[in-house]
Amino acid sequence: TRHEDHTIPDTTAATQTRLHYHYYQHTQVVSHTEIMNVEHEVTLLIEHIKRLGTESSEGQYSVEFGVLFNDDECANVFEALVGTLRAAKRKKIITFEGELLLQGVHDKVPIKLLKDKL
């Protein structure tokens, strides 16, 4: 007995191309929106570090992670504070020791503001 091929004829190439294009367009829109949100949140983070932190004699602001994390206004503003901190660190806006800050464990870790603008 011969096994018949029951695959769907490849008339879907155009459909697949359209779906891929739609996915690509959607991904680009989401990515652009996410970039705008991250930039906005980093800008807000700068403001909150200045508000809650102390200024050194060199004019550099710093705040402990616990102060930032436990602040009610920050809790209302930042959807994911740790993610915003990591994004700001990647952009060299802030610096802190380590890769990830956790509540409780890293409350005393200073977050230093390197730049006051994006």
Disulfide bonds with the S-S distance in Angstrom:
none
